[in-house]
Amino acid sequence: MEVLDSRRLTGPGLVWDRPAAVLDVRLSPDEAEQLIPAWQETVREIMDRLGLQSESIKVRRFADGASLAISAPIDTLYTATDINDWAWAAITGKTADDETPETLAQAETRLAKALAGEKNPQLIKLVVEAEKRGLPWLADDEELTLGLGVNGQTWPVDQLPEIAAVEWSRLGRIPLGLVTGTNGKTTSVRFLTRMARAAGQTVGVSSTDWIAVNDEILDRGDWSGPGGARNVLRDQRVDMGILETARGGLLRRGLGVASADAVLITNIAEDHLGEFGVMHLEELTDVKWIVTSALGDSGTAVLNAEDDKLVKRGLAAHFPVTWFSLDPELPLIQKAVSQNQTVVVLRGRNLNIIRKGKETTILEVGEIPLAMDGAARHNIANALGAIGLASALGLPRESIADGLRKTRPEDNPGRCNLFSIDGADVLVDFAHNPHGIAAIFELARTRKAKRRLMLIGQAGDRSDQAIGELAARAWNIGLDKVIIKEMAEYARGRPTGEVAQLIKNSMLACGAKEDQLAYFQTEPEAVSAALDWARPGDLLILFIHEQIDDVLAMLKEKKDGSAQST
């Protein structure tokens, strides 16, 4: 029995479609049968005593535990989290600091005071009024925003206006698109940003790299959760929003917006399984699918027609779906065209959109720098998805094409950047899951080279078998040298050298020789060794994760040609 996490969900999440407090616990089946009913009974009793009879409780079971959720208004989520923590301590006799849990009477006194102090009736009144008027709103600990971007206004939560004092007529929506999936999210956001700018929009962007308005970066870091969404949508310059919406943010805090015009889901593939009770691909699909809750009945979902899990969901959807695929002859694509659905496909070397049976070419593969003249098929797929989302947001064909042409390597740092150094090609990417790595394998296989070197490592949360299989696939693309690196930040409890040894053993079993394999603990050391080994005509494939900025700076100093990227 173990508490894994206690958190507030400020929007729809995996457990529920509303704000809630969630407690993730690891339990054996016997513990679950005993403790979950006791938690439900205890939570219900304390909530009723606190006057929260209208709020609900919910349980989501997963393989080795459960998520225990309490619904709550947006202004009382901290108290709801306290209620959850106390109830669990009360039934288990364990608190975070190993003190004796409060009695019911003690907890009621303390939590009633906390609840009274946290409630903000004026905030709730304004939110209810906004929803009556069909207006979007954003709220956090410090501010309330009604409307979005150029059509929004923000107030401190302790200085809220009366309903009559709000200029409701000037508040409204802006076009808003969400991007999620396992791979290709950030690249798709880069494409969409350029498309929107080409159409003359002032675009607010949140992503795993930064938040920005047009080219002005407001802050660097992973802003792919609700905090990033609020930051850019509160900027009164913004008249279109493009929000990368990653798994972590959806699980930790829920979806950051209640409504959107369109969403793009790039694919579903193995990544971060085991976190927050997400153990299987079907559950990961549930997480990614959360973004569709923002569509209502009229928003559009842009889905990968080559992903079986997305196809299953899309065929049952109650909202319009745009499909995209590298294969125009795919039966699903053919059927969608016959039913006058919108599809985006690669036909020959052209990226085409088909609406109501009419097919229009957007541009040719060779015009997209990130497609590397067709070699980077994963980025052609990203471009197809971005076309679908841009079209759903109403961007014109010319702007969509121009945006794809203008998305340059420097817009996409660390994602398949290609450098020429002393006559050798150096390909850098921070793909970290099997699907993303496989895409780089495929790209590397298509590029001509006298010799091939790969710098590779793996996170410790992969199974021994998965690490071995990935190493075997890497070796079998035709490598002459492999440098195995340590990934200390991603060791996940494994001792130093263990993952590297698994990679080495797998490659030796595939026919590699000892002198073809090397090992370094840091990425800059490994990259320096790779450059020392290289000769003109070679291809170096470098998977970089922990020191990407340092490595890119090193390579930019040494390059003898313009960096390219896909």
C-alpha positions in Angstrom: 0.0 0.0 0.0 1.5 3.3 -1.1 0.3 6.9 -1.9 1.6 7.7 -5.3 0.3 11.2 -5.8 -2.3 13.7 -4.5 -3.3 16.5 -6.9 -5.9 19.0 -8.1 -7.5 18.5 -11.6 -8.5 22.0 -12.8 -10.2 20.6 -15.9 -11.3 17.4 -17.6 -8.9 14.5 -17.0 -8.6 10.7 -17.1 -10.7 10.1 -14.0 -13.4 12.7 -14.6 -14.7 15.4 -16.9 -14.7 18.1 -14.3 -12.5 19.8 -11.7 -11.6 17.4 -8.9 -9.1 16.3 -6.3 -7.5 13.0 -7.1 -5.5 10.6 -4.9 -3.5 7.8 -6.7 -2.7 4.9 -4.5 -1.0 1.5 -5.1 -3.0 -1.4 -3.6 -3.1 -5.1 -3.8 -6.4 -6.6 -4.8 -7.2 -7.6 -1.2 -6.3 -4.1 0.1 -8.4 -2.5 -2.6 -11.5 -4.6 -1.7 -11.2 -3.4 1.9 -9.9 0.2 1.6 -11.8 1.6 -1.3 -15.3 1.1 0.3 -13.9 2.5 3.5 -12.5 5.6 1.7 -15.9 6.1 -0.1 -17.7 6.0 3.2 -15.3 8.3 5.0 -15.2 10.9 2.2 -18.9 10.9 1.9 -19.4 11.5 5.7 -16.9 14.4 5.9 -18.2 16.0 2.7 -21.8 15.8 4.0 -20.7 17.4 7.3 -19.0 20.2 5.4 -22.1 20.9 3.3 -20.8 19.4 0.1 -23.7 17.0 -0.4 -24.0 18.0 -4.1 -20.4 16.9 -4.8 -19.6 13.4 -6.1 -16.9 10.8 -5.6 -15.5 8.4 -8.2 -13.0 5.5 -8.3 -10.9 4.5 -11.3 -9.2 1.2 -10.8 -5.9 0.3 -12.5 -3.7 -2.8 -12.5 -2.0 -2.3 -9.1 -4.1 0.5 -7.5 -6.7 3.1 -7.9 -7.4 6.8 -8.5 -9.8 8.2 -5.9 -11.5 11.4 -6.9 -13.7 14.1 -5.3 -15.5 16.6 -7.4 -15.3 20.2 -6.3 -15.9 23.7 -7.6 -12.9 25.4 -9.1 -12.6 27.7 -6.1 -12.3 24.9 -3.4 -9.9 22.4 -5.0 -7.2 22.8 -2.3 -9.7 22.0 0.4 -11.0 19.0 -1.6 -7.4 17.7 -1.8 -7.1 18.1 2.0 -10.3 16.1 2.4 -8.9 13.3 0.2 -5.6 13.2 2.1 -7.3 13.2 5.5 -9.8 10.5 4.5 -7.0 8.2 3.3 -5.0 8.8 6.5 -8.1 8.1 8.6 -8.8 4.7 7.1 -5.1 3.6 6.9 -3.8 5.2 10.1 -0.9 6.7 8.1 -0.1 10.3 7.4 2.6 11.8 5.3 4.6 12.8 8.4 3.8 9.6 10.4 1.7 11.5 12.9 -1.6 10.2 14.3 -4.4 11.1 11.9 -7.0 13.7 13.1 -10.3 12.5 14.4 -13.4 13.2 12.3 -14.4 16.1 14.7 -10.9 17.6 14.4 -10.9 17.3 10.6 -14.3 18.8 10.3 -13.3 21.9 12.3 -10.1 22.4 10.4 -11.5 21.7 6.9 -14.6 23.8 7.5 -12.4 26.8 8.2 -10.2 26.0 5.2 -13.3 25.7 3.0 -14.7 29.0 4.2 -11.4 30.8 3.5 -11.0 29.3 0.1 -14.5 29.9 -1.3 -14.8 32.8 -3.8 -18.6 33.3 -4.4 -18.0 36.2 -6.9 -15.7 34.0 -9.0 -18.4 31.3 -9.2 -21.0 33.9 -10.1 -18.9 35.3 -12.9 -18.1 31.8 -14.3 -21.8 30.8 -14.2 -22.7 34.1 -16.1 -20.0 33.5 -18.7 -21.2 30.0 -19.3 -24.8 31.2 -19.7 -23.4 33.6 -22.4 -21.4 30.8 -24.1 -18.1 32.5 -23.2 -14.9 30.7 -22.4 -13.2 31.4 -19.1 -9.9 30.6 -17.4 -9.2 30.6 -13.6 -6.3 29.8 -11.3 -5.1 30.8 -7.9 -4.5 34.4 -8.9 -6.6 35.4 -11.8 -9.9 35.0 -13.6 -10.2 35.5 -17.3 -13.4 35.9 -19.3 -13.1 35.5 -23.0 -9.8 34.7 -24.7 -6.9 36.7 -26.2 -7.9 39.9 -27.9 -11.5 39.2 -26.8 -10.6 38.5 -23.2 -10.2 40.4 -19.9 -8.5 39.3 -16.7 -8.9 40.3 -13.1 -7.2 39.3 -9.9 -9.4 36.8 -8.0 -9.5 39.1 -5.0 -10.6 42.1 -7.1 -13.4 40.7 -9.2 -16.1 43.0 -10.7 -19.8 42.8 -10.2 -21.6 41.1 -13.1 -23.2 44.4 -14.2 -19.7 46.0 -14.3 -18.3 43.6 -16.9 -18.3 44.8 -20.5 -19.8 41.5 -21.8 -20.2 42.8 -25.3 -16.5 43.0 -25.9 -15.7 39.5 -24.6 -15.6 36.5 -26.9 -13.7 33.6 -28.4 -10.7 33.2 -30.7 -10.0 30.3 -33.0 -8.3 27.6 -30.9 -6.6 24.3 -31.8 -5.1 21.6 -29.6 -2.4 19.2 -30.5 -1.7 15.9 -28.7 -0.3 12.4 -29.5 2.7 10.4 -28.6 5.1 11.7 -31.3 5.1 14.8 -33.6 3.2 17.2 -31.3 5.8 19.9 -31.2 6.8 19.7 -34.8 3.1 19.9 -35.7 2.8 23.0 -33.5 5.7 24.6 -35.3 4.0 24.0 -38.7 0.8 25.4 -37.4 2.4 28.5 -35.9 4.0 29.4 -39.3 0.7 28.7 -41.1 -1.2 31.0 -38.8 1.4 33.7 -39.1 1.3 33.5 -42.8 -2.4 34.1 -42.6 -1.7 37.3 -40.7 -2.8 35.9 -37.3 -1.1 36.9 -34.0 -0.7 33.4 -32.7 -0.3 32.3 -29.0 1.6 29.1 -28.7 2.2 26.7 -25.8 4.6 23.7 -26.2 7.1 21.5 -24.5 9.8 24.0 -25.4 8.3 27.4 -24.6 5.3 29.7 -24.6 5.3 32.4 -27.3 3.3 35.0 -29.1 4.4 34.9 -32.7 8.3 34.9 -32.5 8.4 36.4 -29.0 9.3 33.7 -26.5 7.6 34.6 -23.2 9.2 31.8 -21.2 11.2 28.6 -21.9 10.5 25.2 -20.5 7.8 22.6 -20.7 4.6 24.6 -20.9 2.4 21.9 -22.5 -0.1 21.8 -19.6 -2.9 24.1 -18.4 -0.5 26.8 -17.1 0.9 27.3 -20.6 -2.6 27.5 -22.1 -3.7 30.1 -19.6 -0.5 32.2 -20.1 -0.9 32.6 -23.9 -4.7 32.8 -24.0 -4.6 35.7 -21.5 -2.4 37.7 -23.8 -4.6 40.4 -25.3 -2.5 40.4 -28.5 -3.5 36.9 -29.4 -6.2 36.3 -32.0 -5.5 32.5 -32.6 -4.2 29.9 -30.1 -2.3 26.7 -30.9 -1.8 24.6 -27.7 0.4 21.5 -27.4 -1.4 19.4 -24.9 0.8 16.6 -23.6 0.1 13.5 -21.6 1.8 14.8 -18.4 -0.3 17.9 -18.2 -3.5 16.1 -18.9 -2.8 13.6 -16.1 -1.5 16.1 -13.5 -3.9 19.0 -13.9 -6.5 18.1 -16.6 -7.3 19.9 -19.8 -6.6 23.6 -19.6 -9.5 24.8 -21.7 -13.2 23.8 -21.8 -13.7 24.4 -25.5 -11.7 24.4 -28.8 -12.5 24.5 -32.5 -10.4 21.6 -33.5 -7.9 19.1 -32.1 -5.2 17.1 -33.8 -4.1 13.7 -32.4 -0.9 12.6 -34.2 -0.7 8.9 -33.0 -0.8 6.6 -30.0 2.4 4.7 -29.2 4.1 3.3 -26.1 5.5 6.0 -23.9 5.6 6.6 -20.1 3.4 3.6 -19.4 3.1 2.9 -15.7 2.8 6.6 -14.6 -0.4 7.8 -13.0 -2.0 4.4 -13.3 -1.7 4.4 -17.1 -0.5 0.8 -17.8 -1.6 0.0 -21.3 -2.0 1.6 -24.8 -5.8 1.6 -24.5 -5.5 3.7 -21.3 -3.0 6.0 -23.0 -5.5 6.4 -25.8 -8.1 7.4 -23.1 -5.6 10.1 -21.9 -5.0 11.6 -25.4 -8.7 11.4 -26.2 -9.5 13.8 -23.4 -8.8 16.7 -25.8 -11.9 15.8 -27.7 -14.1 16.8 -24.7 -13.4 20.4 -25.8 -15.1 19.9 -29.2 -18.7 19.7 -28.3 -20.8 18.5 -31.2 -19.4 20.8 -33.9 -15.6 21.0 -33.4 -13.4 18.9 -35.6 -11.0 16.1 -34.6 -8.1 15.5 -37.0 -7.0 11.9 -36.6 -4.3 9.6 -38.0 -6.1 7.1 -40.2 -3.1 4.7 -39.9 -3.5 4.4 -36.1 -5.9 1.6 -35.2 -6.8 3.0 -31.7 -7.6 6.4 -33.2 -9.6 4.8 -36.0 -11.8 2.9 -33.5 -12.5 6.1 -31.5 -13.0 8.3 -34.6 -15.5 6.0 -36.3 -17.7 6.2 -33.1 -17.3 9.9 -32.6 -20.3 12.3 -32.4 -18.3 15.2 -33.9 -16.8 15.7 -37.4 -13.5 13.9 -38.1 -10.8 14.8 -40.6 -8.5 11.9 -41.4 -4.9 12.1 -42.6 -2.7 9.4 -44.0 0.5 8.8 -46.1 -1.5 6.1 -48.0 -4.3 7.6 -50.2 -5.5 4.0 -51.0 -6.2 3.1 -47.4 -9.7 1.7 -47.3 -10.7 4.0 -44.5 -9.6 7.0 -46.6 -11.5 5.8 -49.6 -14.6 5.3 -47.5 -14.3 8.7 -45.9 -14.0 10.4 -49.3 -17.1 8.5 -50.5 -18.9 9.9 -47.5 -17.8 13.5 -48.2 -15.5 13.6 -45.1 -12.4 15.8 -45.3 -9.2 13.9 -45.7 -5.5 14.9 -46.1 -3.2 12.5 -48.0 0.2 12.1 -49.7 -0.5 11.3 -53.3 2.8 10.7 -55.1 4.9 13.7 -53.9 1.9 16.0 -53.4 0.2 16.8 -50.1 -3.5 17.0 -51.0 -6.7 17.8 -49.1 -10.0 16.3 -50.3 -13.2 18.1 -49.3 -16.6 17.0 -50.5 -14.9 14.9 -53.1 -12.8 17.7 -54.5 -9.0 17.2 -54.3 -6.7 20.1 -54.0 -2.9 20.1 -53.9 -1.4 22.1 -51.0 2.3 21.8 -52.0 4.9 19.3 -53.1 7.1 17.3 -50.6 10.3 19.0 -51.9 9.0 22.4 -50.8 8.9 21.4 -47.1 12.4 21.7 -45.5 11.6 19.4 -42.6 10.6 16.6 -45.0 14.2 16.3 -46.3 12.9 15.8 -49.9 10.7 12.9 -48.7 13.2 11.0 -46.6 11.6 12.1 -43.3 8.2 10.4 -43.8 7.3 11.0 -40.2 7.4 14.7 -40.8 5.4 14.4 -44.0 2.8 12.7 -41.7 3.1 15.6 -39.3 2.6 18.1 -42.1 -0.6 16.2 -43.2 -2.0 16.4 -39.7 -1.1 20.1 -39.5 -2.9 20.8 -42.8 -6.0 19.1 -41.4 -6.0 21.2 -38.3 -5.2 24.4 -40.1 -8.0 23.8 -42.5 -10.4 23.1 -39.6 -9.4 26.4 -38.1 -10.2 28.2 -41.4 -6.7 29.1 -42.6 -6.5 29.5 -46.4 -4.6 27.1 -48.6 -1.9 29.6 -49.6 -1.1 30.3 -45.9 -1.0 26.6 -45.1 1.5 26.0 -47.9 3.5 29.0 -47.0 3.7 28.0 -43.4 5.1 24.6 -44.3 7.7 26.1 -46.6 8.8 28.6 -43.9 9.2 26.1 -41.0 13.0 26.0 -40.8 15.4 23.9 -38.8 16.0 26.6 -36.3 12.2 26.5 -35.4 12.6 22.8 -34.3 15.8 22.5 -32.2 16.8 19.0 -31.2 14.3 17.3 -33.6 16.2 15.6 -36.3 18.6 18.4 -36.9 21.1 17.6 -39.6 24.6 19.2 -39.6 27.5 18.8 -42.1 30.8 18.7 -40.2 34.1 18.0 -41.9 32.2 16.2 -44.7 30.2 14.0 -42.4 26.5 14.3 -41.9 25.4 14.5 -38.2 21.8 13.8 -37.4 20.6 14.8 -34.0 17.3 13.9 -32.4 15.9 13.4 -28.9 13.4 10.7 -29.8 12.9 8.7 -26.6 10.2 6.2 -27.2 10.2 3.2 -29.6 7.9 4.8 -32.1 9.9 8.0 -32.4 13.2 6.2 -32.5 12.0 3.8 -35.2 11.2 6.9 -37.4 14.8 8.0 -37.1 16.0 4.5 -37.8 14.0 4.6 -41.0 15.4 8.0 -42.0 18.9 6.9 -41.3 18.4 3.7 -43.4 17.4 5.8 -46.4 20.5 8.2 -46.3 23.5 7.2 -48.3 26.7 6.9 -46.2 30.1 5.3 -46.3 29.8 4.3 -42.7 27.2 4.8 -40.0 27.7 5.5 -36.3 24.9 5.7 -33.7 25.0 7.2 -30.2 22.2 5.6 -28.2 21.0 5.0 -24.7 17.7 4.1 -23.0 15.6 5.0 -20.0 15.6 2.6 -17.1 11.8 2.2 -17.0 11.9 0.0 -20.1 11.9 -3.7 -19.6 15.1 -5.7 -20.3 13.4 -7.3 -23.3 12.3 -3.9 -24.7 15.8 -2.5 -24.3 17.3 -5.5 -26.0 14.8 -5.4 -28.9 15.4 -1.7 -29.5 19.2 -2.3 -29.6 18.8 -5.1 -32.0 16.7 -3.0 -34.3 19.3 -0.2 -34.2 22.2 -2.6 -35.1 20.2 -4.1 -38.0 19.9 -0.8 -39.9 23.5 -1.3 -40.8 25.9 0.3 -38.3 29.7 0.3 -38.3 30.1 1.9 -34.8 27.9 2.3 -31.8 28.6 4.6 -28.8 26.4 3.6 -25.8 25.7 6.4 -23.4 24.6 6.6 -19.8 21.2 8.3 -19.1 21.5 9.1 -15.4 18.5 11.4 -15.3 16.3 8.6 -16.7 17.8 5.7 -14.8 14.5 5.1 -13.0 16.2 3.2 -10.2 18.6 1.1 -12.3 22.3 1.1 -11.2 24.8 2.9 -13.4 25.9 0.8 -16.4 23.0 -1.7 -16.3 21.0 -0.4 -19.3 24.2 0.2 -21.3 25.2 -3.4 -20.7 21.8 -4.7 -21.9 22.3 -2.6 -25.1 25.8 -4.0 -25.6 24.8 -7.6 -25.0 22.0 -7.4 -27.5 24.2 -5.9 -30.2 26.9 -8.5 -29.6 24.3 -11.2 -30.0 23.4 -9.5 -33.4 27.0 -9.9 -34.6 28.6 -6.7 -33.4 32.3 -6.9 -32.4 33.7 -5.6 -29.2 35.8 -2.9 -30.9 32.7 -1.6 -32.7 31.1 -0.7 -29.4 32.1 2.1 -27.0 30.7 3.6 -23.8 30.6 7.1 -22.3 28.8 8.5 -19.3 28.1 12.0 -20.6 26.6 13.1 -23.9 29.3 15.8 -24.8 32.0 13.2 -24.3 30.2 10.7 -26.5 29.6 13.3 -29.2 33.3 14.3 -29.2 34.2 10.7 -29.6 31.8 10.3 -32.5 33.2 13.4 -34.3 36.8 12.1 -33.8 35.7 8.8 -35.4 34.0 10.4 -38.4 35.3 10.8 -41.9 33.9 12.5 -44.9 30.9 10.7 -46.3 29.9 9.2 -42.9 26.6 9.5 -41.1 26.4 10.0 -37.4 23.0 9.4 -35.8 23.0 11.0 -32.3 20.2 10.4 -29.9 20.6 13.2 -27.3 18.4 13.7 -24.2 20.1 15.2 -21.2 22.3 17.9 -22.6 20.7 18.8 -25.9 21.5 22.5 -25.7 25.2 21.8 -25.0 25.4 19.3 -27.8 23.7 21.6 -30.3 26.0 24.5 -29.4 29.0 22.2 -29.9 27.8 21.1 -33.3 26.9 24.6 -34.5 30.5 25.7 -33.7 31.9 22.9 -35.8 29.5 22.7 -38.7 30.8 23.6 -42.1 27.4 23.9 -43.8 23.9 25.1 -42.9 22.0 23.0 -40.4 19.0 21.2 -41.7 16.1 19.8 -39.7 13.2 17.5 -40.0 
